[in-house]
Amino acid sequence: MAGSKSKVGGVFADIKTYRRSYLLTAVASFGGMLFGWDTGLIGGVLSMTAFQKSFNLGNSKSAAYANLSGNIVSVLQAGCFFGAMSSFYLSDKLGRKRALILADIIFLIGSVIQTTCGINTTSLGQLYAGRVIGGFGVGLISAV
């Protein structure tokens, strides 16, 4: 039993010694986490009846609704493409730390735009714009 206690102490000592490496690994993994979180979240939002009524989407079993929801989900990937493409330039000019912070800010701006898209409008344009902007941030943070 004493051997297992010393192993746990060794793990914590290792974490303390290499804390910056562990922190960097955690921060770097957020790119994949943001992509999965955003994709899962929009899938849940699209199935909500309040969302469908707010944007007059009609029958959720129709082919038109399936195409529209597929477009809403996949437009994030368009932003991811351009974010990943710009990652080399931005990380070279700003440095990786500042590029990661910028990517987080861009993602948050896109999230706010998506969150407020149902206020006083039934247009999906703001939702598309927010998804592209958020996708840019996700692609940038994933590639940096």
C-alpha positions in Angstrom: 0.0 0.0 0.0 2.9 2.3 0.7 4.2 1.8 -2.8 0.9 3.1 -4.4 1.0 6.2 -2.1 4.5 7.1 -3.3 3.4 6.6 -7.0 0.6 9.1 -6.5 3.1 11.5 -4.9 5.4 11.0 -7.8 2.6 11.9 -10.2 1.8 15.1 -8.4 5.5 16.0 -8.3 5.7 15.4 -12.0 2.7 17.6 -12.6 4.2 20.3 -10.5 7.6 20.1 -12.2 6.1 20.1 -15.7 3.0 22.3 -15.1 3.6 24.5 -18.1 3.7 21.5 -20.4 0.5 20.2 -18.9 -1.2 23.6 -19.2 0.0 24.0 -22.8 -1.4 20.6 -23.6 -4.8 21.4 -22.0 -5.0 24.7 -23.8 -4.0 23.2 -27.2 -6.7 20.5 -26.8 -9.4 23.2 -26.6 -9.5 23.5 -30.4 -10.9 20.0 -30.8 -13.2 20.5 -27.8 -14.6 23.7 -29.2 -15.3 22.1 -32.5 -17.1 19.1 -30.9 -19.0 21.3 -28.5 -20.2 23.7 -31.1 -21.3 21.0 -33.5 -23.1 19.1 -30.7 -24.8 22.3 -29.5 -26.2 23.3 -32.8 -27.5 19.8 -33.4 -29.5 20.1 -30.2 -30.7 23.7 -31.0 -31.9 22.7 -34.4 -34.2 20.0 -32.9 -35.8 22.5 -30.5 -39.4 23.4 -31.5 -38.8 27.0 -30.2 -36.0 27.4 -32.7 -38.0 26.0 -35.5 -40.9 28.3 -34.7 -38.7 31.4 -34.3 -37.3 31.0 -37.8 -40.4 29.6 -39.4 -38.6 26.4 -40.5 -41.8 24.4 -40.9 -41.9 20.6 -40.8 -38.8 19.0 -39.3 -39.4 15.8 -41.4 -39.2 17.6 -44.7 -36.3 17.4 -47.1 -36.0 21.2 -47.2 -35.6 21.3 -43.4 -33.0 18.5 -43.6 -31.0 20.5 -46.2 -31.3 23.7 -44.2 -30.2 22.1 -41.0 -27.3 20.5 -42.8 -26.2 23.9 -44.2 -26.4 25.4 -40.7 -24.3 22.7 -39.2 -21.7 22.6 -42.0 -21.2 26.4 -42.5 -19.0 26.2 -39.4 -16.6 24.1 -41.3 -16.2 26.8 -44.0 -15.1 29.2 -41.3 -12.8 26.4 -39.9 -11.1 26.1 -43.3 -10.3 29.8 -43.5 -9.2 29.9 -39.8 -6.8 27.0 -40.4 -5.5 28.6 -43.6 -4.7 31.8 -41.8 -3.1 30.1 -38.8 0.4 30.1 -40.3 0.4 33.8 -41.0 -1.2 34.9 -37.7 0.9 32.7 -35.5 4.0 33.9 -37.4 3.1 37.6 -37.0 1.6 37.5 -33.5 3.2 34.5 -31.9 1.3 31.4 -30.9 0.2 32.7 -27.5 -1.4 35.8 -29.0 -2.8 33.8 -31.9 -4.5 31.5 -29.5 -6.0 34.4 -27.5 -7.2 36.0 -30.8 -8.8 32.7 -31.8 -10.6 32.5 -28.5 -11.9 36.1 -28.9 -13.1 35.4 -32.5 -14.9 32.2 -31.3 -16.6 34.1 -28.5 -17.7 36.9 -30.9 -19.1 34.2 -33.2 -20.9 32.6 -30.3 -22.5 35.9 -29.2 -23.7 36.5 -32.8 -25.2 33.1 -32.9 -26.8 33.5 -29.5 -28.5 36.8 -30.3 -29.6 35.8 -33.8 -33.2 35.1 -32.7 -33.7 38.5 -31.2 -36.2 40.6 -33.2 -35.5 38.7 -36.5 -36.4 35.5 -38.3 -33.5 35.7 -40.8 -30.9 33.0 -40.8 -28.3 35.3 -42.2 -27.0 36.3 -38.7 -26.9 32.7 -37.7 -24.8 31.8 -40.8 -22.5 34.8 -40.2 -22.0 33.8 -36.5 -21.3 30.2 -37.4 -18.7 31.3 -40.0 -17.0 33.7 -37.6 -17.0 31.1 -34.8 -15.7 28.5 -37.2 -12.9 30.8 -38.1 -11.9 30.9 -34.5 -12.2 27.1 -34.1 -10.1 26.5 -37.2 -7.5 29.0 -36.0 -7.2 27.5 -32.5 -7.1 24.0 -33.9 -4.3 24.7 -36.3 -2.2 26.9 -34.1 
